[in-house]
Amino acid sequence: MLNYKKQGKTSKIGFEALGTWNGIVLPDINDDAILPRCREMVLAMDDRWSVFKAESEIAKINAAAGNGMVAVSADTMKIIKRALDFSVLSHGVFDLTSRPLSALWGKSKDGALPMAAEIEQAKALVNYQDILIDEAHSRVGLRQIGQSIDLGGIAKGYAADEVERFLKENGIENGLIDLGGNIITFGSPEAGRKWTVGIQDPMAASGNYIGALETGDETIVTSGSYARYFIKDNQRFHHIIHPQTGAPVESDLMAVTVVGVGSMDMDALATTIFILGVEQSLPILKQYSAEAIFITKDFEVFVTKGLKSRFHPNQAIKRGEKLG
C-alpha cells in the first residue's frame, strides 16, 4: 500500500476511455504515479468491455451469439450479473441486450429513420433472459444468433467504484472521480469545505448549471436526453432507447440525477429512472436509499426530500414541489 500525506498540491488527470472524457482530482497529493495507474485501470476495463474492439470480452460474446459461450474475467461476470438484477427490478426496462436497437438507431443520425419492420426485427433480439451464465466456468453467452449486449449503461459506474477502491486502498482520503458524468466524491477538497457538483442545465451548453449540489462520500450520476441526440424532420431523437418500444424513450423527464452509494448501482438506476419517469421511480429510489433531482420537459425541477438542504438551485429555474 502507498501511504500518502497531505503535501499542499492538487494532482489531476484527464483521459479518454469508455467512450467519454474522464477526470480524477486528488487534493493535497503531490504524486506522479497514482493517477496514471488509475488511468491504466480504466483503459484496461475499456479493452475488456468495448463493443467496438473486436478482442474485447463483450465483442467476443456478441460474435458467438447463438453458437456458444465465452470465457470472461471476474469483473465482467460481476457487472453482467448486477445488470441482470436491474433487468429483473425494472421488468426489462434496463436491458443489456438492447444493443441491436441502439445500433439500428445509431445509423440514423445522417440518414433515414429506421423502418417499422427493422425496429420489430431488432426488438425480437432484445431479451435479457437470453443471457446465459455459467458461473462455475466463468462463461457468458447469448441464446440467439444476432443478439448483442452493451455495458454502456453500467460500465462507467463500475469503473468509478474500482478507481475509488484502488485509491482508498492506497491511502487516499480525499478525491473526486468523474468518469463521463459518473461522479464519486469522498473526503473533502480542503479542510472545512464540502465538494460541490454542478447539475447540468439540459437546455444549455455543457458547463451551464441549474444549481449546485453539496456532496459527501457518495456518487452522483445523471441520465438524460440532452447529451447525445440528432434532429430529423424537425424532431429530436435522443440516444436512450426503450427496449420494449424500440424507439427513443418518451419520458416526462429531460434529465435525472441520482445520488447514493455505489456508482455501478446508481449508473443503472439513473437509466432506469429516466425511462420510467418520476412517479414510477420513487419506490425504486427508496429501495436503494437513493435521492434524485428530476428535470421535466416543462423545465420544472423536483428534488427528493433528502437533498432539500444540499441542493442550491439557480433563481431562474422553475421549482416544483419537493418530493417525499
C-alpha positions as CSV (number, residue, x, y, z in Angstrom):
1,M,0.0,0.0,0.0
2,L,1.2,3.5,-0.8
3,N,0.8,5.9,2.1
4,Y,0.1,9.5,1.2
5,K,0.3,12.5,3.4
6,K,-1.0,16.0,2.6
7,Q,1.6,17.9,0.6
8,G,-0.2,21.0,-0.4
9,K,-0.7,20.3,-4.1
10,T,-3.6,19.0,-6.1
11,S,-3.0,16.2,-8.6
12,K,-5.3,15.9,-11.6
13,I,-5.5,13.7,-14.7
14,G,-7.8,13.7,-17.7
15,F,-8.1,11.0,-20.4
16,E,-10.5,9.3,-22.8
17,A,-11.9,5.9,-22.2
18,L,-15.3,4.1,-22.1
19,G,-16.4,6.3,-25.0
20,T,-16.2,9.5,-22.9
21,W,-13.9,12.0,-21.2
22,N,-12.7,11.2,-17.7
23,G,-11.1,13.2,-14.9
24,I,-9.8,12.5,-11.4
25,V,-8.8,15.1,-8.8
26,L,-6.8,14.4,-5.7
27,P,-6.4,17.4,-3.3
28,D,-3.2,17.7,-1.3
29,I,-1.5,14.9,-3.1
30,N,1.8,15.5,-5.0
31,D,2.5,12.3,-6.8
32,D,3.3,11.4,-10.4
33,A,2.4,7.7,-10.2
34,I,-1.0,7.1,-8.6
35,L,-3.2,8.8,-11.2
36,P,-1.6,7.1,-14.3
37,R,-2.3,3.8,-12.6
38,C,-5.9,4.8,-12.3
39,R,-6.0,5.7,-15.9
40,E,-4.5,2.3,-16.9
41,M,-7.1,0.5,-14.8
42,V,-9.9,2.3,-16.7
43,L,-8.3,1.7,-20.1
44,A,-7.9,-2.0,-19.3
45,M,-11.7,-2.2,-18.5
46,D,-12.4,-0.4,-21.7
47,D,-10.4,-3.0,-23.5
48,R,-12.5,-5.8,-21.9
49,W,-15.9,-4.2,-22.4
50,S,-15.9,-2.0,-25.6
51,V,-18.4,-3.3,-28.2
52,F,-16.1,-1.6,-30.8
53,K,-13.0,-3.5,-30.0
54,A,-13.0,-6.9,-31.7
55,E,-10.8,-8.5,-29.0
56,S,-12.9,-7.3,-26.0
57,E,-14.8,-9.9,-24.0
58,I,-18.1,-8.2,-24.8
59,A,-17.4,-8.2,-28.6
60,K,-16.5,-11.9,-28.4
61,I,-19.7,-12.7,-26.5
62,N,-21.6,-10.9,-29.3
63,A,-19.7,-12.6,-32.1
64,A,-20.5,-16.0,-30.5
65,A,-24.2,-15.3,-30.0
66,G,-26.3,-18.4,-30.6
67,N,-23.2,-20.5,-31.1
68,G,-21.5,-20.9,-27.7
69,M,-20.2,-19.3,-24.6
70,V,-17.1,-17.2,-24.0
71,A,-14.8,-17.2,-21.0
72,V,-14.8,-13.8,-19.2
73,S,-12.9,-12.2,-16.3
74,A,-14.3,-11.9,-12.8
75,D,-15.2,-8.3,-13.1
76,T,-17.1,-8.9,-16.4
77,M,-19.1,-11.7,-14.8
78,K,-19.8,-9.4,-11.8
79,I,-21.0,-6.5,-13.9
80,I,-23.2,-8.6,-16.1
81,K,-24.8,-10.3,-13.2
82,R,-25.5,-7.0,-11.5
83,A,-27.0,-5.6,-14.7
84,L,-29.3,-8.6,-14.8
85,D,-30.5,-7.7,-11.3
86,F,-31.6,-4.3,-12.6
87,S,-33.3,-6.0,-15.6
88,V,-35.4,-8.0,-13.2
89,L,-36.1,-5.0,-10.9
90,S,-37.2,-2.9,-13.9
91,H,-39.1,-5.7,-15.7
92,G,-36.9,-5.4,-18.7
93,V,-36.7,-1.6,-18.9
94,F,-33.0,-1.8,-18.2
95,D,-31.7,-4.5,-20.6
96,L,-28.1,-5.2,-21.7
97,T,-29.3,-6.9,-24.8
98,S,-30.8,-3.8,-26.3
99,R,-27.7,-3.1,-28.4
100,P,-29.4,-4.2,-31.7
101,L,-31.9,-1.3,-31.2
102,S,-29.2,1.3,-30.2
103,A,-27.1,0.2,-33.2
104,L,-30.1,0.5,-35.5
105,W,-30.9,4.0,-34.3
106,G,-27.2,4.9,-34.4
107,K,-27.2,4.5,-38.1
108,S,-30.0,7.1,-38.4
109,K,-28.0,10.2,-37.5
110,D,-27.1,11.0,-41.1
111,G,-29.8,9.1,-43.0
112,A,-33.3,7.8,-42.9
113,L,-35.0,6.8,-39.7
114,P,-35.4,3.0,-39.1
115,M,-38.4,1.4,-40.8
116,A,-41.0,-0.2,-38.6
117,A,-40.0,-3.7,-39.8
118,E,-36.4,-3.1,-38.9
119,I,-37.4,-2.0,-35.4
120,E,-39.5,-5.1,-34.9
121,Q,-36.7,-7.3,-36.1
122,A,-34.3,-5.7,-33.7
123,K,-36.8,-5.9,-30.8
124,A,-37.1,-9.6,-31.3
125,L,-33.4,-9.9,-30.3
126,V,-33.8,-8.0,-27.1
127,N,-34.4,-10.2,-24.1
128,Y,-32.2,-10.2,-21.0
129,Q,-33.4,-13.7,-20.2
130,D,-31.4,-14.9,-23.2
131,I,-28.1,-14.0,-21.4
132,L,-26.6,-17.4,-20.5
133,I,-24.4,-17.5,-17.4
134,D,-22.1,-20.4,-16.5
135,E,-20.6,-19.0,-13.3
136,A,-18.8,-22.2,-12.4
137,H,-16.6,-21.9,-15.5
138,S,-16.8,-18.1,-15.7
139,R,-18.5,-18.1,-19.1
140,V,-21.2,-15.9,-20.7
141,G,-23.3,-16.5,-23.9
142,L,-26.3,-15.3,-25.8
143,R,-29.1,-17.7,-26.8
144,Q,-30.0,-16.3,-30.3
145,I,-27.8,-15.6,-33.3
146,G,-27.8,-11.8,-33.9
147,Q,-28.1,-10.8,-30.2
148,S,-25.6,-8.5,-28.7
149,I,-25.0,-6.8,-25.3
150,D,-23.6,-3.4,-24.4
151,L,-22.4,-2.4,-20.9
152,G,-22.8,1.3,-21.6
153,G,-25.5,1.8,-19.0
154,I,-23.5,0.4,-16.1
155,A,-19.8,0.2,-17.1
156,K,-18.7,3.7,-16.1
157,G,-20.2,3.3,-12.7
158,Y,-18.4,0.0,-12.1
159,A,-15.1,1.6,-13.3
160,A,-15.6,4.6,-10.9
161,D,-16.2,2.2,-8.0
162,E,-13.0,0.4,-8.8
163,V,-11.0,3.6,-9.0
164,E,-12.3,4.7,-5.7
165,R,-11.5,1.3,-4.1
166,F,-7.9,1.5,-5.5
167,L,-7.3,5.0,-4.3
168,K,-8.6,4.3,-0.8
169,E,-6.6,1.1,-0.6
170,N,-3.5,3.2,-1.3
171,G,-4.2,5.7,1.5
172,I,-6.0,8.4,-0.5
173,E,-8.5,10.2,1.8
174,N,-9.9,12.9,-0.4
175,G,-10.8,12.8,-4.1
176,L,-13.3,13.4,-6.9
177,I,-13.7,10.8,-9.7
178,D,-15.6,11.8,-12.8
179,L,-16.0,9.1,-15.4
180,G,-18.1,10.6,-18.1
181,G,-20.5,12.1,-15.6
182,N,-20.4,9.3,-13.1
183,I,-19.1,11.2,-10.2
184,I,-17.8,9.9,-6.9
185,T,-16.7,12.3,-4.1
186,F,-15.1,11.3,-0.9
187,G,-13.4,13.2,1.9
188,S,-13.2,17.0,1.1
189,P,-11.5,19.4,-1.3
190,E,-9.9,21.1,1.7
191,A,-10.4,21.4,5.4
192,G,-13.8,22.7,6.4
193,R,-15.3,22.5,2.9
194,K,-17.5,20.1,1.1
195,W,-17.3,19.0,-2.5
196,T,-19.8,20.9,-4.8
197,V,-21.1,19.3,-8.0
198,G,-22.9,21.4,-10.7
199,I,-26.1,19.9,-12.1
200,Q,-26.1,20.4,-15.9
201,D,-28.8,22.6,-17.4
202,P,-30.2,20.2,-20.1
203,M,-31.3,23.2,-22.3
204,A,-27.9,24.9,-22.3
205,A,-24.3,24.2,-23.4
206,S,-22.1,22.0,-21.3
207,G,-20.9,23.7,-18.2
208,N,-24.1,25.7,-17.6
209,Y,-25.8,24.6,-14.4
210,I,-29.3,24.7,-12.9
211,G,-27.8,24.6,-9.5
212,A,-25.1,23.1,-7.3
213,L,-25.2,20.1,-5.0
214,E,-23.1,19.8,-1.9
215,T,-21.8,16.2,-1.7
216,G,-20.2,13.9,0.8
217,D,-19.0,10.3,0.5
218,E,-21.3,9.3,-2.3
219,T,-21.9,9.1,-6.1
220,I,-23.8,11.4,-8.4
221,V,-25.0,10.0,-11.8
222,T,-27.0,11.8,-14.4
223,S,-29.0,10.3,-17.3
224,G,-30.8,12.5,-19.8
225,S,-31.8,13.1,-23.4
226,Y,-29.7,16.2,-23.9
227,A,-26.2,14.7,-24.2
228,R,-26.5,12.8,-27.5
229,Y,-29.2,13.4,-30.0
230,F,-29.9,14.3,-33.6
231,I,-32.6,16.3,-35.4
232,K,-34.6,14.8,-38.2
233,D,-37.6,16.4,-39.9
234,N,-37.7,19.0,-37.1
235,Q,-38.0,16.2,-34.5
236,R,-35.4,15.5,-31.8
237,F,-34.3,11.9,-31.3
238,H,-32.0,11.1,-28.4
239,H,-29.8,8.1,-27.6
240,I,-31.7,6.4,-24.8
241,I,-33.8,3.7,-26.5
242,H,-36.7,2.0,-24.7
243,P,-36.1,-1.8,-25.2
244,Q,-39.8,-2.5,-25.2
245,T,-41.0,0.1,-27.7
246,G,-37.8,0.0,-29.8
247,A,-37.7,3.8,-30.1
248,P,-36.1,6.7,-28.1
249,V,-37.7,7.0,-24.7
250,E,-40.8,9.2,-24.4
251,S,-40.4,10.2,-20.8
252,D,-41.7,13.1,-18.8
253,L,-38.1,13.9,-18.0
254,M,-35.3,15.7,-19.7
255,A,-32.8,14.5,-17.1
256,V,-32.5,12.8,-13.8
257,T,-29.6,13.0,-11.4
258,V,-29.4,10.1,-8.8
259,V,-27.4,10.4,-5.6
260,G,-26.5,7.4,-3.5
261,V,-23.8,4.9,-2.6
262,G,-22.2,2.7,-5.2
263,S,-21.6,4.2,-8.7
264,M,-22.4,1.0,-10.5
265,D,-25.8,0.7,-9.0
266,M,-26.6,4.4,-9.4
267,D,-25.5,4.3,-13.1
268,A,-28.0,1.6,-13.8
269,L,-30.6,3.2,-11.6
270,A,-30.3,6.6,-13.4
271,T,-31.0,5.0,-16.8
272,T,-33.9,3.0,-15.3
273,I,-35.5,6.0,-13.7
274,F,-35.1,8.2,-16.8
275,I,-37.1,5.6,-18.7
276,L,-39.8,5.1,-16.0
277,G,-40.4,8.7,-15.1
278,V,-41.0,10.4,-11.8
279,E,-43.9,8.6,-10.2
280,Q,-42.8,5.0,-11.0
281,S,-39.3,5.8,-9.8
282,L,-39.9,6.9,-6.3
283,P,-40.4,3.4,-4.8
284,I,-37.2,2.2,-6.5
285,L,-35.2,5.2,-5.1
286,K,-36.4,4.3,-1.6
287,Q,-35.4,0.7,-2.2
288,Y,-31.8,1.8,-2.9
289,S,-31.8,4.6,-0.2
290,A,-31.1,7.0,-3.1
291,E,-32.1,10.6,-3.7
292,A,-32.8,12.3,-7.0
293,I,-33.1,15.6,-8.9
294,F,-35.7,15.4,-11.7
295,I,-35.8,18.0,-14.5
296,T,-39.0,17.6,-16.5
297,K,-39.8,18.5,-20.1
298,D,-41.6,21.6,-18.7
299,F,-38.3,22.6,-17.1
300,E,-39.6,22.1,-13.6
301,V,-37.1,20.8,-11.1
302,F,-38.2,18.4,-8.4
303,V,-35.9,17.4,-5.6
304,T,-36.4,14.5,-3.2
305,K,-36.5,15.3,0.5
306,G,-33.1,14.1,1.3
307,L,-31.4,16.6,-1.0
308,K,-33.5,19.6,0.1
309,S,-30.8,21.2,2.2
310,R,-27.9,20.4,-0.1
311,F,-29.2,21.4,-3.5
312,H,-28.9,25.1,-4.2
313,P,-30.8,26.0,-7.4
314,N,-30.3,29.0,-9.6
315,Q,-33.0,31.6,-9.0
316,A,-34.1,31.4,-12.7
317,I,-35.3,27.8,-12.6
318,K,-38.9,26.8,-12.1
319,R,-39.0,24.7,-9.0
320,G,-41.6,22.0,-8.4
321,E,-42.7,20.8,-5.0
322,K,-40.2,18.8,-3.0
323,L,-40.8,15.0,-3.3
324,G,-41.1,12.8,-0.3
